[in-house]
């Protein structure tokens, strides 16, 4: 069962990755091109020149053409494929362990939770930046802190699930869920407040371009996780029916 779900999860991740690549190519890349043009036009003496997020440093020998085509495709599809596999494993583990969750609706809730936990909350502390934003000297520190923020978010989510399960026997289901969500929010607020912040946006950088880039980055993630949820639900529909309703799936055995 787990193996079949894993296969479907990775296939869902592949399909979602292709869709997310299309969104990134159509919406995100023009914004990156605008940011690069601003970076090239800005005097180097006016502050920080390069940012690590969308583009590799020039001395690595990776052309911009490769970055925005093959590089972008491989990065997004590989990431989405991996997330689809992890998504399927988490779903298989949670089946029958998360209260009265509907197995066919649970993929949507799981994908929404993953989007919030893995991307949205960490990005609130360390949002993605286009070229011309970011000090190269803080690149390593910012990268480490961002991934540490993701790890803390995942651990906090596990704690929240445990809190919900422990309280579900002594209070109403809705209240136990609220308590779990509150515990997650408190942990992330405390940790986020203790982590260092970075204010590296140049005064001359257009606010609308920065906002559009961050919305586009969020959109790519939302499309990927939404695509995984929908594709996984469709691909696993018959398999779940066979598990949940074995007599209907095999009427001859009834």
N, C-alpha and C positions, 0 to 999 in steps of 0.2 A: 504493500500500500504506500509506504513512505517513498519507495523508489519511483513508483508511478507518479506520485505527486511531485517529486523532485524534477522528473523529466518535464512535466507540464509547467512547473514553475520556471524552469530555465527557458522553455519555449516561449512562455508568456513574457519573460524578461527580454528575449531577443526581439519579439514583436514590438514591445513597448520601447525598446532602445531605438529601433528604426524610426518609430514615430517621434521620439524625443529628439533624435538627430535632425529630422526634418524641421522641427520647431526651432532648434538651435541654429540651424543653417539659415532659415528664412528670417527669423526674428532677432536672434542674438548676434550673428556675424556682422550685419550692417552697423550695429551699435559699437562693436569692437573696432571696426574699420574707422568709425568716426573718432573713437578715443585714440587710436593709433595716430591718426592725422593730427589731432591736437597735441599729442605727445611729441611728434616730429617737428611741429611748428613752434612749440614752446622753447624759449631760451633755456639752455641747460643750467644756467646759473640761478634760475628762479626756484630751485628746490629739487625735489625728488623726481627722477626722470622715468623710472621703470617700475612696473608692478608685475608680480609673479602669476597672478591668477589666470588670465586667459592665454598668455603667450609665453613661449619659452624664450630665454635669453638668446640674443643673436649669436653669441660665441659658441653655442651648441651646434651650429650648423644646420638647424632645422628651418627651412624656408617658411615664410608666412603662407604660401600656397599649400604646403603640406599640412601645416597646422590647421587650416580652416577646412580641409577636405578629408584626407585619409586620417590624419591625426585626430581630428574631431570625431570622425566616425568610429574609429577603433576605441577611443576613450569612452564615449557614451555607450556604445553597444556592449563593450566588455563589462563596464560598471553595471549596466542594466541586467545583463545576463547573470552576473554574480548575485545581484540583489534579488532577482527572480528565484534563483536557487535557494538563497537564504530564506526568502519569503515562504517558499513551499515547505521548507523544513520547520520553520516556526509554526506554520499553519498545521502541519501534521502533529507537532508536539502539543499544540493547544486544543486540538479536537477532543472533545469530551472532558476537558479540564477547565474550560472557561464557562462555568455556570450553564445557562440555558441559551447560549449564543446559537443563532441560526447558522448552520454550516455553509449555507449558500450566500448569506449576507455577511458572514464573518470576513471573507476576503476583502470586502470594501472597507470594513472597520479596521482591519489589520493594515491595509495599505495607507489609510488615512493616518493611523497612529505612527506608522513608519515614516511617513512624510514629515509629521510634526517632530518626532523624536530625533530622526537622523539628519534632517535638513533644517526645518523651520526654526526650532529653538536654538540650535548652535549658530545659525545664520543671524539671529537677532543680536547675538553678542559679537560675532565676527562675520559681517556681511561680505559677499563677494564684491570685488572691485574690478573695474575695467583698467586697461593700460593708462599710464600717467598717474595712477594712484598707488601708493605703497612705497615704503622705504626699503631698498634692497638690504639694508643692514638689519632690518627686523624680519626679513623673510622667513628664516628658519624658526624664529620664536613664534611668529604668527601662525605658521603651519602646524607646529607642534601643539599650540594652544587650541587651535580649531579642532584637531583630531582628538585631543584630550577632552574637549567640550562634548564631542559626539559620544565618547566612551562614558563620560559622566552621565549624559542624558540617557543612554541605554541602561546603565546601572540604576539610575533613578526610576526609570520606567519599570524595571523588574521589581524594585522595592514597592512601587505603587501597586503593581499587580498582586504582590504578596499581601500588602495591607488590605486590599479589596477582598481577597479570598479569606483572610482571617476575620474580617469584620462582617462578612456576608452571613455568617451564622447567627450573629447577635443583633443585626439591624436590617432594615429593608435594603433591597438590592440597589436601589438608586442612591441611597445614602452611603453605602459602602463604596460605590463607584466614585461618588463625590469626594469621599475621604481619601481614596487612592489618588485621584487627580490633584487634590490639594497637597498631598505629601510630595508628589512629583514637582508641583509648582514651587513649593517651599525650598526643596533641595536645589532646584535649578536657579532660583532667585539668589540663594545664599552663595552657591558656587560661582554663578555669573558675576555677582557683585564683588567677589574676592579675586577674580581673574583680572589681569591688567587690560586696559583698553588702549586702542590706538586711534589717534586723530590725525590721519595723514592725507586728508582730502585737500588738495591745493585750493586756494581762494578763487583762482581763475577758472576752475573746472566747472562746466555747466551742470547745474543741479538737475535739470531735466534729463540729461544724458545719464547721470549717475542713477537716478531713480528708474529710468527705463531699463537700464542694464540689470539692475537688481530684480526688477519685476520679471524680466526675460529669464534670468537665472532661476527664479522661483517657478516660472511657468514651465521650464524644461523639466524640473524635478516633479512638478505636479502632474504633467503629462506622463512622465515615466511611471510614477506610482499608480496613477489612475489607469494607465494602460496595462500594468501588471495585474491590477485587481480585476479589470474587466476580462482580459484574456485568460487569466487563470480560472475565473469563474466559468467561462464558456468552455474551456478545455477540460475542466474537471467535472462538469455537470453530470455526465453519464456515470462517471466513476463514483461520485458522491451518491447518486441515486442507487447504485448497486450496493453501496455500503449501508446506506440509511434504510433502504427498502429492499432487502434481499429477496423477499417473496414476490414482489412486483417485477424485479429484474429477472427472476428465474421462476416463472409461474409453474413450470413443470415439477418443481420441487415442493410446491405448496400442497 
